[in-house]
Amino acid sequence: MAADDIPNEALPAHSVAEAYLYLQFASCGKCGKSPLQADGQLTRGKQFFELPARCKSCRDATMLVFDIQPEPSRQSAQSKVINATSEPSQLIDVHGWLAMFQQIISASGREQDAVASRELVEEAAACLDEALKFYRDDSEIPSPDAFFTDAGRASFRKSPERYTRATWMRRRLQLPVDPPALPMAATSDKRWWQFWR
C-alpha cells in the first residue's frame, strides 16, 4: 500500500534513512506545498517512530509517524543503507527516486572537494538502486503501481519513455559504486541525508 493511501496511519519505511528522505516528497497539510524539513529528531513513540517536521513554505508544524520495518537498532539507525531488502519503497515512488538521483548527481558534479563529491555519488547510486527495484521480471517499464504520487503519475503520462529500464541501468553501470551487499554503518555523526541540501 502506498503512503498516499494511508494518510492517518503510520507510513511504511524500510529504514530511518528512508523516513528522512521522505521529507523531500511530503506535502504540508496546511498549504499543500513540499518539501518538509525535520524539526527535531526521529524518536520511538509508544507504537511507532515519530518525526517532527515543518513546512519550508508556510512553517506549519506536523508530526510524521513511521512504521519502520525491520525495526532499527542503534547501529542501523545510523546506516546509509536506505532499504536492505529487494522490495520497492512504499513511501517514495520510482519518479521520486529518479528525481532524487538526478538532483544528487548534479550536486556531485558541482562539488569541489573530491571526498564530498564521492559521497554524493554514493548517495545518488543508492537512490538509483531504489528506483530500479520497481522494475519487475525484467520489464522495460515499471508497472503502474510504481507511480503512486500525483507528480509521478503525471510525469509518466507525459513522458513514459523517460522510464525505460535500459536508460537507468546504463546510468547505474556508469557509476563507480557497487550496490551494497550488506548494510554499512555511517562513519560520522553527520546526517548524510541532509548533506546535499
C-alpha positions, 0 to 999 in steps of 0.5 A, a space after each residue: 500500500 502506498 503512503 498516499 493511501 494511508 494518510 492517518 496511519 503510520 507510513 511504511 519505511 524500510 529504514 530511518 534513512 528512508 523516513 528522512 528522505 521522505 521529507 523531500 516528497 511530503 506535502 504540508 497539510 496546511 498549504 499543500 506545498 513540499 518539501 518538509 524539513 525535520 524539526 527535531 529528531 526521529 524518536 520511538 513513540 509508544 507504537 511507532 517512530 515519530 518525526 517532527 517536521 515543518 513546512 519550508 513554505 508556510 512553517 506549519 508544524 506536523 508530526 510524521 509517524 513511521 512504521 519502520 520495518 525491520 525495526 532499527 537498532 542503534 547501529 542501523 539507525 545510523 546506516 546509509 543503507 536506505 532499504 536492505 531488502 529487494 522490495 520497492 519503497 512504499 513511501 517514495 515512488 520510482 519518479 521520486 527516486 529518479 528525481 532524487 538521483 538526478 538532483 544528487 548527481 548534479 550536486 556531485 558534479 558541482 562539488 569541489 572537494 573530491 571526498 564530498 563529491 564521492 559521497 554524493 555519488 554514493 548517495 545518488 547510486 543508492 537512490 538509483 538502486 531504489 528506483 530500479 527495484 520497481 522494475 519487475 521480471 525484467 520489464 522495460 517499464 515499471 508497472 503502474 503501481 510504481 507511480 503512486 504520487 500525483 507528480 509521478 503519475 503525471 510525469 509518466 503520462 507525459 513522458 513514459 519513455 523517460 522510464 525505460 529500464 535500459 536508460 537507468 541501468 546504463 546510468 547505474 553501470 556508469 557509476 563507480 559504486 557497487 550496490 551494497 551487499 550488506 548494510 554499512 554503518 555511517 562513519 560520522 555523526 553527520 546526517 548524510 541525508 541532509 548533506 546535499 541540501 
